[in-house]
Amino acid sequence: MRAHQQWNMRLVYMKLYKDHIDSIVRSRDEEATPGNAPYLREYQTAVNIGLGQLSDEERESLKQIAEKWNREGPPREEKER
């Protein structure tokens, strides 16, 4: 049996804003591609930068999505990403 994913604002952001995170990583290191060492090295920093760029309303929305996903699970299209 697979453990249930516990969603929070950060994890929802990482799922929904993947393209934005990728662009931040690439802006910090042009050699970064998903999965390579430069990408992995910059990834968490990029997530922090991206989260810091969000408005209070956007953060609150991500928290509400996390609560919903914890109750109901993410939508199918998010599961398949």
C-alpha positions in Angstrom: 0.0 0.0 0.0 1.4 3.4 -1.0 1.7 6.1 1.6 -0.7 9.0 1.3 0.9 12.2 0.0 0.5 15.0 2.6 0.2 18.3 0.6 1.3 21.7 1.8 1.7 25.1 0.1 5.2 24.4 -1.1 4.4 21.0 -2.6 1.4 22.4 -4.4 3.5 25.2 -5.7 6.1 22.8 -7.0 3.4 20.8 -8.8 1.4 23.7 -10.3 4.3 26.1 -11.1 6.8 23.5 -12.5 7.3 25.6 -15.7 8.0 28.7 -13.7 10.4 26.9 -11.4 12.2 25.5 -14.5 12.6 29.0 -15.9 14.1 30.3 -12.7 16.5 27.4 -12.6 17.6 28.0 -16.2 18.0 31.7 -15.5 20.4 30.8 -12.7 22.4 28.2 -14.6 22.1 27.9 -18.4 23.4 24.3 -18.4 20.6 23.2 -16.1 18.1 20.7 -17.5 15.6 18.6 -15.5 17.5 15.9 -13.6 21.1 17.0 -14.2 23.4 18.1 -11.4 23.2 21.9 -12.1 19.4 21.6 -12.2 19.2 19.7 -8.9 21.7 22.1 -7.3 19.5 25.1 -8.1 16.0 23.6 -7.8 15.3 24.3 -4.1 16.6 27.8 -4.4 14.4 28.4 -7.4 11.4 27.1 -5.4 12.2 29.6 -2.7 12.6 32.4 -5.2 9.3 31.6 -6.8 7.4 31.3 -3.5 8.9 34.7 -2.6 7.4 36.2 -5.7 3.9 35.2 -4.9 1.3 37.6 -3.4 -0.4 36.9 -0.1 -3.5 36.0 -2.1 -1.6 33.5 -4.2 -0.1 31.9 -1.1 -3.5 31.6 0.5 -4.9 30.0 -2.6 -2.1 27.4 -2.6 -2.8 26.7 1.1 -6.5 26.1 0.2 -5.6 23.9 -2.7 -3.3 21.8 -0.3 -6.2 21.4 2.1 -8.5 20.3 -0.7 -5.9 17.9 -2.1 -5.4 16.4 1.4 -9.1 15.7 1.7 -9.9 14.7 -1.9 -6.5 14.0 -3.6 -5.3 16.1 -6.5 -7.2 16.2 -9.8 -6.4 13.5 -12.3 -4.4 15.8 -14.6 -2.1 16.7 -11.7 -1.7 13.0 -10.8 -0.5 12.3 -14.3 2.0 15.1 -14.5 
